[in-house]
């Protein structure tokens, strides 16, 4: 399935992953989003420095965190990025990080439009 066919936020999945608690799902997503912009900057910097060991560590942690959120598009990208890093496939990193940044920006835009 094309990643674009997945929702930016899958609230039903997010709530399910939060034990059926909507407030908890929202709180977890809030915390995740509060660190997202800096995380993307850090990923870009680590790739630029070719610090692939640290990038893999950080992407692994990021992917693990995303697994508990209803963010299927970002989760798919994080999984692919982590897999390539583990396999030492570095040629795709710039385009993968660009795509991840695009999805993160879509999420931030989408999230800022939600009623409080």
N, C-alpha and C positions, 0 to 999 in steps of 0.2 A: 504494500500500500504506500502511496506517495505521502510523505510527511505532511504536505499541505492539506491533505484530506482529514487529518486529525484535528481535533479542537485545540485551541491555544490553552484553554483551561477546561478540564473535564471535572466539573464540580461533583458530579455523582461519584466518580472514582476517588476524588480527593476526600470526600466525606466518608466513603467506605473505608479508605486507608486510615482515616482518623477514628476508626471504631464507630462510625455512624454519627459522629459529633460534628455538626456544622461549625460551631464556634471554634472548636479545636482545629479543624481543617483551615479555617480562615486565619487563625492565629499562627499556625505553622507556616502558611503561605506568606503572611506579613513578615515574619522573621526572615524567611528565605529571600524575599524580595528586597528587604532592607540591606542585604549584603551583595546583591546581584551585580550591580554596576561595578563595584570594586573588584569583584571576582573576575569579571570579564577583562578588566584592565590588567589584572595580575596574570591571567592566562596569556594575553597578548604579549606581555613583557617577558614571561618565561619562554614563550616560543621564540621571540626575538633574540633572547640570550642563548637559545638552544639548550636550555636547562630542562631537558626532557624527563629526567628522573623526578624533579620536583613537579613539573607539569603533570606527569602521570599520577603522582601522589595526590595532587590537588583535584585533578579531574576525577579520579577514583572516589574521593570524598564527596565531590559535587554530585556525581552520578548516584552514589549511595543515598544522598539526601533527596535527590529528585525522585528516587524510587518510592518515597513516601508521600508524594504530592500528586495531584491530578494534572500533571503537565506532560502529556504524551509526546508532544513534538520535541520539547527540550530533552526529555528522557531518551528518546531515540537518538538524537544528535550526540548526547553525552555518552551513550553506549558505544556508538560508532567511533567517537573520538578516543575513548578509553581503549577500545579494541585495537585501533591502529597504533596507539602509543605502545601498548603491550607487545605488538607484533613488529615494532620498530619501523612502521610505515610512516615516514615523516613527510613525504611529498604532498599528502592531502591536508596537512595541518593548517596551512593558511586559509584554504577555502572552507575547511570545517569550522575553524574559529570564526570566520566571517559569517557563516550561516548560523552558528550558535548566537553570535551577537545580534543578528537580524531577529532571530526568534525571541531572544531576551528583550529586545526593544519592543517587539510586538506584545509580549507579555506585560511589560511595564506600562505600555500605552493602554492595553486592554484593562489592566488592573486599576489604573488611575481613573478610568471611566465608570467603574462600578460604584453604585451607591454605597455610602458608608453605613 
